[in-house]
Amino acid sequence: MTLLLPNPDGTLRTYEPRTAPRPLSFPADVRLTSRTVFAAAHVVADPYADTTPDSSAAVDWDATLAFRHHLWSHGLGVAEAMDTAQRGMGLDWAIAAELIRRSAAEAKAAGGAIACGVGTDQLTGPASLADVRRAYEEQLALVESTGAQAILMASRALAATASSPDDYVAVYTPLLRQASEPVILHWLGPMFDPALEGYWGSSDLDAATETLLDVIAAHPDKVDGIKISLLDPGREIALRHQLPQGVRCYTGDDFHYPRLIAGDEAGFSHALLGIFDPLGPLAAQAVRALDAGDAGTFRELLDPTVVLSRHLFQPPTRFYKTGVVFIAWLAGHQSHFTMVGGLQSARSLPHLARAYELADWLGLFADPALAESRMKSLLTVFGVPQ
């Protein structure tokens, strides 16, 4: 059977879906050893909730938690309540806190790794540095109470309030001092969130990097690593060479991750990536190849996925979540293509059609016939003849 898929210019093209899933060469329950790998996971909206884009999120908790078990079953860690979960784009702090509690409990039961986002999104208006610090402290206390590792997320409120690099030092220093376990720091570039322009006190990335390194150097025992999402592989490589011994670099670069995770004789990056939400089983298989000392197979598996990642994360990059959830629906991880805040409307039909084509070509769907059927139903709703 073939599908007619829309092109951006309004024409149609013929696509023949694959008929079998991609086989996995490694047992799914083998623990990953050579890299620490977190997949930033999406949330599943409740499609039957009577909500509006302005109302609090309604979450399908069963489907949301089942997806986390899917990632854990392949040996991946879960990065919870991050921007992939629409944090700050539909998911408010009250729902994020509940998500953290539930996911941390499930991780404990499943023996899965979990790290959770600590932010300041309970602040809704103008804030002082003291307000920002207290907001971080509240969320840090919650995450630590669940037993999960903390990720100190980049804060919109801090970016709006800080007037110098010293203000970042003044906020992060006491947070690191009071953290009970080493945390992951988080540098999300403005392509992911325009409100984070000038983070670490400067739009000059060299100057911002120096501030970040000063914060880490003052408390290296309290920093597990730094997740960097600037889509600049050269800068990431330079940063990881400057980190203190024992502090990890987690790539958040959804454009260059195979090269950065593979590394070179001078080092490598670990991973905390939104693209590993749809790539979970394949990404785990690739890392197991690294575990076996086979960097060539790692690159053979992951290099072809970059075209899908670059498509999903194309500008405006912050709307990549739409493609992530779309693929989860096609793959059978949820029964619908509905998102918190109505964000399913953030990408066009041609964009989604290309995402389906690339994901199918990569063999990401365990049930290609289900994905084909769901893609056909979407096309029909949009009036594309089949």
URSULBEL-V440431 format. One record per residue. N is the residue number from 0. RES is the residue in one letter. D_CENTER is the distance of its C-alpha to the mean C-alpha in Angstrom with 1 decimal. Layout:
BEGIN
N|RES|D_CENTER  N|RES|D_CENTER
END
This chain:
BEGIN
0|M|33.9  1|T|32.4  2|L|30.2  3|L|30.9  4|L|27.7  5|P|27.9  6|N|27.7  7|P|26.8  8|D|30.6  9|G|31.5  10|T|32.9  11|L|32.0  12|R|31.3  13|T|31.9  14|Y|29.2  15|E|30.2  16|P|27.4  17|R|27.3  18|T|29.1  19|A|27.5  20|P|24.1  21|R|23.1  22|P|24.7  23|L|23.0  24|S|25.1  25|F|24.0  26|P|24.2  27|A|21.0  28|D|22.0  29|V|22.5  30|R|20.6  31|L|18.6  32|T|20.7  33|S|20.3  34|R|16.7  35|T|14.5  36|V|11.3  37|F|8.3  38|A|5.9  39|A|3.3  40|A|5.9  41|H|7.7  42|V|11.2  43|V|14.4  44|A|17.0  45|D|20.6  46|P|22.4  47|Y|25.8  48|A|25.2  49|D|27.4  50|T|25.0  51|T|24.8  52|P|22.1  53|D|23.5  54|S|23.6  55|S|21.5  56|A|18.8  57|A|20.2  58|V|18.0  59|D|19.1  60|W|18.7  61|D|20.0  62|A|17.7  63|T|14.6  64|L|15.8  65|A|17.0  66|F|13.7  67|R|12.7  68|H|16.1  69|H|15.4  70|L|12.5  71|W|14.9  72|S|17.8  73|H|16.5  74|G|16.3  75|L|12.5  76|G|11.4  77|V|9.1  78|A|7.1  79|E|8.6  80|A|9.3  81|M|6.6  82|D|6.5  83|T|4.6  84|A|7.7  85|Q|9.7  86|R|10.7  87|G|13.5  88|M|13.5  89|G|15.4  90|L|14.4  91|D|17.0  92|W|17.6  93|A|20.0  94|I|17.8  95|A|14.8  96|A|17.5  97|E|18.6  98|L|15.2  99|I|15.0  100|R|18.7  101|R|18.4  102|S|15.4  103|A|17.0  104|A|20.2  105|E|19.0  106|A|17.4  107|K|20.8  108|A|22.7  109|A|20.7  110|G|20.7  111|G|16.9  112|A|14.9  113|I|12.8  114|A|11.7  115|C|11.5  116|G|11.0  117|V|14.4  118|G|15.3  119|T|18.3  120|D|17.7  121|Q|20.8  122|L|22.7  123|T|23.8  124|G|26.4  125|P|27.8  126|A|27.2  127|S|28.8  128|L|27.4  129|A|28.8  130|D|27.0  131|V|23.6  132|R|24.4  133|R|25.6  134|A|22.5  135|Y|20.3  136|E|23.0  137|E|22.9  138|Q|19.2  139|L|19.5  140|A|22.5  141|L|20.8  142|V|18.0  143|E|20.6  144|S|22.9  145|T|20.7  146|G|20.6  147|A|16.9  148|Q|15.8  149|A|15.0  150|I|12.4  151|L|14.4  152|M|12.2  153|A|13.8  154|S|16.3  155|R|17.6  156|A|20.8  157|L|21.3  158|A|20.8  159|A|23.4  160|T|25.8  161|A|25.9  162|S|28.8  163|S|28.6  164|P|26.7  165|D|28.9  166|D|27.3  167|Y|23.9  168|V|25.8  169|A|27.7  170|V|24.6  171|Y|22.6  172|T|25.7  173|P|26.8  174|L|23.3  175|L|23.2  176|R|26.8  177|Q|26.3  178|A|23.1  179|S|24.5  180|E|22.1  181|P|20.2  182|V|17.0  183|I|14.0  184|L|14.3  185|H|11.8  186|W|12.8  187|L|10.9  188|G|13.4  189|P|15.2  190|M|14.0  191|F|10.7  192|D|13.1  193|P|16.8  194|A|17.9  195|L|16.6  196|E|19.2  197|G|21.3  198|Y|19.1  199|W|21.0  200|G|24.2  201|S|24.5  202|S|23.5  203|D|25.1  204|L|22.2  205|D|24.8  206|A|26.0  207|A|22.6  208|T|21.9  209|E|25.2  210|T|24.5  211|L|21.2  212|L|23.3  213|D|26.1  214|V|23.9  215|I|22.7  216|A|26.3  217|A|27.8  218|H|25.9  219|P|24.6  220|D|25.3  221|K|22.8  222|V|19.8  223|D|18.1  224|G|16.0  225|I|14.3  226|K|10.7  227|I|11.7  228|S|10.1  229|L|13.4  230|L|13.6  231|D|16.8  232|P|17.4  233|G|20.8  234|R|19.8  235|E|17.2  236|I|20.0  237|A|22.5  238|L|20.5  239|R|20.0  240|H|23.7  241|Q|24.5  242|L|22.7  243|P|25.1  244|Q|25.8  245|G|23.4  246|V|20.5  247|R|17.5  248|C|15.4  249|Y|11.7  250|T|10.7  251|G|7.7  252|D|10.0  253|D|9.0  254|F|12.8  255|H|14.5  256|Y|12.6  257|P|15.6  258|R|18.0  259|L|16.2  260|I|15.5  261|A|19.0  262|G|20.5  263|D|24.2  264|E|27.2  265|A|26.1  266|G|22.8  267|F|19.2  268|S|15.6  269|H|13.6  270|A|9.9  271|L|6.6  272|L|4.4  273|G|2.5  274|I|6.3  275|F|7.2  276|D|6.9  277|P|10.0  278|L|11.2  279|G|11.4  280|P|15.2  281|L|15.8  282|A|13.4  283|A|15.2  284|Q|18.5  285|A|18.0  286|V|17.3  287|R|20.4  288|A|22.3  289|L|21.5  290|D|22.7  291|A|25.9  292|G|26.3  293|D|25.8  294|A|23.7  295|G|25.2  296|T|23.9  297|F|20.4  298|R|20.6  299|E|22.5  300|L|19.7  301|L|16.7  302|D|18.4  303|P|19.1  304|T|15.5  305|V|15.0  306|V|17.0  307|L|14.8  308|S|11.6  309|R|13.9  310|H|15.2  311|L|12.1  312|F|11.1  313|Q|14.8  314|P|16.1  315|P|15.7  316|T|12.2  317|R|10.9  318|F|12.0  319|Y|9.6  320|K|8.7  321|T|12.3  322|G|12.2  323|V|9.5  324|V|11.7  325|F|14.8  326|I|14.2  327|A|13.7  328|W|17.0  329|L|18.7  330|A|17.9  331|G|19.5  332|H|16.8  333|Q|18.0  334|S|21.4  335|H|20.6  336|F|18.6  337|T|18.5  338|M|15.9  339|V|16.1  340|G|18.2  341|G|19.2  342|L|16.2  343|Q|17.1  344|S|19.7  345|A|17.5  346|R|17.9  347|S|21.3  348|L|22.8  349|P|23.3  350|H|19.6  351|L|18.8  352|A|21.7  353|R|20.6  354|A|17.2  355|Y|19.3  356|E|21.6  357|L|19.2  358|A|17.4  359|D|20.9  360|W|22.2  361|L|19.7  362|G|20.8  363|L|17.6  364|F|19.6  365|A|21.5  366|D|23.9  367|P|24.4  368|A|27.2  369|L|25.1  370|A|22.5  371|E|25.6  372|S|27.2  373|R|24.3  374|M|24.0  375|K|27.7  376|S|27.7  377|L|25.3  378|L|27.5  379|T|30.5  380|V|29.4  381|F|28.9  382|G|32.4  383|V|31.7  384|P|34.6  385|Q|34.2
END
